[in-house]
Amino acid sequence: MRFSINIPNFGDFADARTVARVAAAAEDAGWDGLFLWDHVVHSKRERQGQAFGDPWMLLTAAALATSRIKLGPLVTPVARRRPEQLARQIATLDALSGGRVVFGAGLGGPIDDEFGSFGAATDPKVLAEMLDEGLDLLTRYWSGETVHHDGRHYRVDDVTLLPATVQQPRPPVWIAGYWPRRTPMRRAARWDGAVPLFLTANHGVAPPVDDFRELMDYLGELRGDRSTPYDVVVGGISDPADYRGTVEPLAEAGATWWDERQLLSGDDFHRLEPVLRRIEQGPPTL
Protein backbone atom coordinates (compact mmCIF):
# COMPACT_ATOMS: atom_id res chain seq x y z
CA MET A 1 0.00 0.00 0.00
CA ARG A 2 1.09 3.56 -0.77
CA PHE A 3 0.12 6.70 1.11
CA SER A 4 -0.91 10.14 -0.13
CA ILE A 5 -2.04 13.52 1.14
CA ASN A 6 -5.27 15.01 -0.19
CA ILE A 7 -5.89 18.79 -0.27
CA PRO A 8 -8.38 21.13 -1.96
CA ASN A 9 -7.40 23.88 -4.38
CA PHE A 10 -8.98 26.60 -2.24
CA GLY A 11 -8.51 28.17 1.17
CA ASP A 12 -4.87 28.18 2.23
CA PHE A 13 -4.07 25.87 -0.68
CA ALA A 14 -5.06 28.39 -3.34
CA ASP A 15 -1.48 29.69 -2.97
CA ALA A 16 1.04 27.79 -5.12
CA ARG A 17 3.83 28.50 -2.61
CA THR A 18 1.79 26.85 0.13
CA VAL A 19 1.16 23.79 -2.04
CA ALA A 20 4.87 23.58 -2.83
CA ARG A 21 5.60 23.65 0.91
CA VAL A 22 3.06 20.88 1.54
CA ALA A 23 4.47 18.77 -1.28
CA ALA A 24 8.06 19.10 -0.03
CA ALA A 25 6.98 18.30 3.53
CA ALA A 26 5.07 15.22 2.34
CA GLU A 27 8.07 13.93 0.41
CA ASP A 28 10.42 14.56 3.33
CA ALA A 29 8.07 12.75 5.75
CA GLY A 30 7.89 9.63 3.58
CA TRP A 31 4.51 10.00 1.89
CA ASP A 32 4.13 8.64 -1.65
CA GLY A 33 1.77 11.13 -3.27
CA LEU A 34 0.01 14.49 -3.15
CA PHE A 35 -3.41 14.75 -4.77
CA LEU A 36 -5.33 17.95 -5.33
CA TRP A 37 -8.97 18.85 -5.92
CA ASP A 38 -10.01 20.47 -9.21
CA HIS A 39 -12.80 22.98 -8.58
CA VAL A 40 -13.74 26.41 -9.91
CA VAL A 41 -16.29 27.43 -7.28
CA HIS A 42 -17.07 24.14 -5.46
CA SER A 43 -20.21 25.02 -3.46
CA LYS A 44 -20.80 28.74 -4.01
CA ARG A 45 -22.70 29.09 -0.75
CA GLU A 46 -20.09 27.33 1.38
CA ARG A 47 -17.02 28.76 -0.37
CA GLN A 48 -18.23 32.34 -0.70
CA GLY A 49 -15.31 34.74 -0.30
CA GLN A 50 -12.62 32.03 -0.52
CA ALA A 51 -9.74 32.09 -2.99
CA PHE A 52 -9.23 29.27 -5.51
CA GLY A 53 -6.02 28.29 -7.28
CA ASP A 54 -5.73 26.72 -10.72
CA PRO A 55 -4.92 23.04 -10.05
CA TRP A 56 -2.35 22.78 -12.85
CA MET A 57 -0.40 25.78 -11.59
CA LEU A 58 -0.55 24.35 -8.06
CA LEU A 59 0.61 20.93 -9.24
CA THR A 60 3.43 22.56 -11.21
CA ALA A 61 4.64 24.20 -8.01
CA ALA A 62 4.43 20.83 -6.26
CA ALA A 63 6.41 19.14 -9.04
CA LEU A 64 9.17 21.74 -8.86
CA ALA A 65 9.44 21.27 -5.09
CA THR A 66 9.73 17.46 -5.19
CA SER A 67 11.51 14.64 -7.00
CA ARG A 68 9.80 11.42 -5.92
CA ILE A 69 6.13 11.62 -4.95
CA LYS A 70 3.24 11.05 -7.34
CA LEU A 71 1.14 14.09 -8.22
CA GLY A 72 -2.24 14.67 -9.80
CA PRO A 73 -5.83 15.81 -9.52
CA LEU A 74 -8.42 13.91 -7.53
CA VAL A 75 -10.47 14.52 -9.50
CA THR A 76 -10.71 16.51 -12.72
CA PRO A 77 -14.19 16.78 -14.29
CA VAL A 78 -13.21 16.14 -17.91
CA ALA A 79 -16.51 17.51 -19.22
CA ARG A 80 -15.63 20.94 -17.80
CA ARG A 81 -12.42 21.19 -19.83
CA ARG A 82 -11.43 21.04 -23.48
CA PRO A 83 -9.68 17.69 -24.05
CA GLU A 84 -6.91 19.20 -26.19
CA GLN A 85 -6.04 21.78 -23.53
CA LEU A 86 -6.23 19.19 -20.77
CA ALA A 87 -3.98 16.85 -22.76
CA ARG A 88 -1.30 19.57 -23.02
CA GLN A 89 -1.49 20.45 -19.34
CA ILE A 90 -1.07 16.82 -18.26
CA ALA A 91 1.70 16.11 -20.76
CA THR A 92 3.59 19.23 -19.66
CA LEU A 93 3.27 18.29 -15.99
CA ASP A 94 4.30 14.72 -16.75
CA ALA A 95 7.46 15.97 -18.47
CA LEU A 96 8.25 18.48 -15.73
CA SER A 97 7.82 15.88 -12.99
CA GLY A 98 9.78 13.17 -14.78
CA GLY A 99 6.75 10.93 -15.29
CA ARG A 100 5.12 11.23 -11.86
CA VAL A 101 1.60 12.23 -12.90
CA VAL A 102 -1.53 10.25 -12.00
CA PHE A 103 -4.67 11.54 -13.69
CA GLY A 104 -7.80 11.25 -11.57
CA ALA A 105 -11.02 11.89 -13.48
CA GLY A 106 -14.73 11.85 -12.84
CA LEU A 107 -18.09 13.45 -13.48
CA GLY A 108 -17.45 16.39 -11.17
CA GLY A 109 -19.70 18.41 -8.93
CA PRO A 110 -21.58 20.09 -7.45
CA ILE A 111 -23.07 20.10 -10.96
CA ASP A 112 -25.35 23.12 -10.60
CA ASP A 113 -22.56 25.29 -9.18
CA GLU A 114 -19.57 23.99 -11.14
CA PHE A 115 -21.34 23.63 -14.50
CA GLY A 116 -24.65 25.48 -14.39
CA SER A 117 -23.04 28.68 -13.11
CA PHE A 118 -21.25 29.01 -16.44
CA GLY A 119 -24.09 27.99 -18.75
CA ALA A 120 -22.69 24.50 -19.31
CA ALA A 121 -24.67 21.27 -19.56
CA THR A 122 -25.99 19.95 -16.25
CA ASP A 123 -27.53 16.66 -17.37
CA PRO A 124 -25.44 13.91 -15.72
CA LYS A 125 -25.95 11.62 -18.72
CA VAL A 126 -24.52 14.25 -21.07
CA LEU A 127 -21.61 14.91 -18.72
CA ALA A 128 -20.93 11.16 -18.56
CA GLU A 129 -20.87 10.97 -22.36
CA MET A 130 -18.42 13.87 -22.48
CA LEU A 131 -16.28 12.20 -19.80
CA ASP A 132 -16.01 8.95 -21.75
CA GLU A 133 -15.41 10.62 -25.10
CA GLY A 134 -12.92 13.04 -23.54
CA LEU A 135 -10.94 10.23 -21.86
CA ASP A 136 -10.65 8.43 -25.17
CA LEU A 137 -9.34 11.60 -26.82
CA LEU A 138 -6.84 12.22 -24.03
CA THR A 139 -5.22 8.83 -24.46
CA ARG A 140 -4.94 9.34 -28.20
CA TYR A 141 -3.45 12.82 -27.79
CA TRP A 142 -0.93 11.52 -25.22
CA SER A 143 0.34 8.93 -27.70
CA GLY A 144 1.79 11.66 -29.95
CA GLU A 145 0.00 10.12 -32.94
CA THR A 146 -2.28 11.96 -35.35
CA VAL A 147 -5.89 12.15 -34.19
CA HIS A 148 -9.02 12.24 -36.35
CA HIS A 149 -12.28 12.16 -34.43
CA ASP A 150 -15.94 12.88 -35.19
CA GLY A 151 -17.93 12.19 -32.05
CA ARG A 152 -21.11 13.30 -30.36
CA HIS A 153 -19.43 16.08 -28.36
CA TYR A 154 -15.96 16.62 -29.89
CA ARG A 155 -14.49 16.87 -33.35
CA VAL A 156 -10.79 16.68 -34.21
CA ASP A 157 -9.40 17.11 -37.70
CA ASP A 158 -5.85 15.92 -38.35
CA VAL A 159 -4.19 16.98 -35.08
CA THR A 160 -0.89 15.76 -33.59
CA LEU A 161 -0.04 17.05 -30.12
CA LEU A 162 3.64 16.79 -29.20
CA PRO A 163 5.46 15.92 -27.12
CA ALA A 164 3.77 12.72 -26.05
CA THR A 165 3.56 12.03 -22.34
CA VAL A 166 6.69 10.70 -20.66
CA GLN A 167 4.70 7.75 -19.35
CA GLN A 168 3.59 5.45 -22.13
CA PRO A 169 1.13 4.31 -23.24
CA ARG A 170 -0.31 6.94 -20.86
CA PRO A 171 -0.15 8.27 -17.32
CA PRO A 172 -2.27 6.12 -15.00
CA VAL A 173 -5.94 7.08 -15.20
CA TRP A 174 -8.01 6.64 -12.04
CA ILE A 175 -11.79 7.03 -12.13
CA ALA A 176 -13.82 8.30 -9.19
CA GLY A 177 -17.43 7.62 -8.32
CA TYR A 178 -19.80 6.83 -5.50
CA TRP A 179 -20.30 3.24 -4.44
CA PRO A 180 -22.71 1.37 -4.57
CA ARG A 181 -23.54 3.14 -7.84
CA ARG A 182 -22.41 0.70 -10.51
CA THR A 183 -21.95 2.93 -13.57
CA PRO A 184 -18.83 4.87 -12.42
CA MET A 185 -17.20 1.66 -11.19
CA ARG A 186 -17.86 0.00 -14.54
CA ARG A 187 -16.04 2.95 -16.10
CA ALA A 188 -13.23 2.63 -13.54
CA ALA A 189 -12.75 -1.04 -14.36
CA ARG A 190 -11.81 -0.08 -17.95
CA TRP A 191 -8.94 2.15 -16.80
CA ASP A 192 -6.00 1.91 -14.40
CA GLY A 193 -7.59 2.48 -11.03
CA ALA A 194 -10.67 3.33 -9.01
CA VAL A 195 -11.18 6.12 -6.48
CA PRO A 196 -14.42 5.09 -4.80
CA LEU A 197 -16.32 7.43 -2.54
CA PHE A 198 -18.91 5.77 -0.35
CA LEU A 199 -22.48 6.79 0.38
CA THR A 200 -21.91 5.19 3.80
CA ALA A 201 -18.80 7.26 4.61
CA ASN A 202 -18.30 10.99 4.17
CA HIS A 203 -15.03 12.56 3.01
CA GLY A 204 -12.50 12.02 5.76
CA VAL A 205 -14.17 8.85 7.06
CA ALA A 206 -12.73 5.44 6.19
CA PRO A 207 -15.30 3.23 4.41
CA PRO A 208 -16.78 0.19 6.14
CA VAL A 209 -14.63 -2.83 5.28
CA ASP A 210 -17.63 -4.93 4.23
CA ASP A 211 -18.71 -2.25 1.75
CA PHE A 212 -15.17 -2.06 0.38
CA ARG A 213 -14.97 -5.85 -0.04
CA GLU A 214 -18.25 -5.76 -1.97
CA LEU A 215 -16.75 -3.14 -4.28
CA MET A 216 -13.57 -5.16 -4.76
CA ASP A 217 -15.61 -8.24 -5.69
CA TYR A 218 -17.52 -6.18 -8.25
CA LEU A 219 -14.36 -4.73 -9.78
CA GLY A 220 -12.82 -8.20 -9.88
CA GLU A 221 -15.79 -9.57 -11.79
CA LEU A 222 -15.60 -6.74 -14.31
CA ARG A 223 -11.85 -6.86 -14.82
CA GLY A 224 -11.45 -10.61 -14.98
CA ASP A 225 -7.64 -10.83 -15.22
CA ARG A 226 -6.39 -9.76 -11.78
CA SER A 227 -2.72 -10.15 -12.72
CA THR A 228 -2.66 -6.71 -14.39
CA PRO A 229 -1.61 -3.93 -11.99
CA TYR A 230 -4.61 -1.96 -10.80
CA ASP A 231 -4.95 0.68 -8.09
CA VAL A 232 -7.84 1.15 -5.70
CA VAL A 233 -7.69 4.30 -3.59
CA VAL A 234 -9.49 4.71 -0.28
CA GLY A 235 -9.11 7.43 2.28
CA GLY A 236 -10.06 9.14 5.47
CA ILE A 237 -8.42 10.20 8.68
CA SER A 238 -5.91 7.69 9.99
CA ASP A 239 -5.08 7.62 13.68
CA PRO A 240 -1.32 7.17 14.24
CA ALA A 241 -2.20 5.29 17.43
CA ASP A 242 -4.54 2.83 15.69
CA TYR A 243 -3.54 2.05 12.10
CA ARG A 244 -4.59 -1.56 12.62
CA GLY A 245 -8.14 -0.46 13.20
CA THR A 246 -8.46 1.79 10.16
CA VAL A 247 -5.94 1.23 7.39
CA GLU A 248 -4.79 -2.38 7.70
CA PRO A 249 -8.22 -4.02 7.14
CA LEU A 250 -8.64 -2.05 3.92
CA ALA A 251 -5.13 -2.96 2.75
CA GLU A 252 -5.87 -6.62 3.45
CA ALA A 253 -9.08 -6.30 1.42
CA GLY A 254 -7.17 -5.02 -1.63
CA ALA A 255 -6.72 -1.24 -1.34
CA THR A 256 -3.41 -0.12 -2.88
CA TRP A 257 -3.46 3.53 -1.75
CA TRP A 258 -4.49 5.21 1.47
CA ASP A 259 -5.37 8.86 0.79
CA GLU A 260 -5.14 10.96 3.97
CA ARG A 261 -8.06 13.39 4.15
CA GLN A 262 -9.66 15.79 6.60
CA LEU A 263 -13.33 15.98 7.53
CA LEU A 264 -15.48 18.40 5.54
CA SER A 265 -17.51 19.32 8.61
CA GLY A 266 -14.99 21.95 9.76
CA ASP A 267 -12.29 24.18 8.31
CA ASP A 268 -9.26 21.95 8.87
CA PHE A 269 -9.36 20.45 5.38
CA HIS A 270 -8.53 23.79 3.71
CA ARG A 271 -6.13 25.10 6.35
CA LEU A 272 -2.37 24.60 6.21
CA GLU A 273 -1.64 24.10 9.91
CA PRO A 274 -3.67 20.92 10.63
CA VAL A 275 -2.71 19.36 7.27
CA LEU A 276 0.97 20.07 7.81
CA ARG A 277 0.79 18.69 11.34
CA ARG A 278 -0.62 15.39 10.03
CA ILE A 279 1.96 15.26 7.22
CA GLU A 280 4.84 15.63 9.66
CA GLN A 281 3.56 12.67 11.71
CA GLY A 282 4.35 10.49 8.70
CA PRO A 283 2.30 7.94 6.76
CA PRO A 284 0.73 4.89 8.39
CA THR A 285 3.05 2.00 9.19
CA LEU A 286 1.50 -1.37 8.43
LINSULPE-V137033 format. One record per helix or strand of 3 or more residues. SS is the DSSP state (helix for helix, strand for strand). FROM is the first residue (numbers start at 1). TO is the last residue. If there is no record, write none. Layout:
ss->(SS	SS)
from->(FROM	FROM)
to->(TO	TO)
This chain:
ss->(strand	helix	helix	strand	helix	strand	helix	helix	strand	helix	helix	helix	strand	strand	strand	helix	strand	helix	strand	helix	strand	helix	helix)
from->(2	11	16	33	55	70	78	83	101	111	116	124	147	155	172	182	193	209	231	243	257	268	272)
to->(7	14	28	36	64	73	80	97	106	114	118	142	150	159	179	189	198	223	236	252	260	270	281)
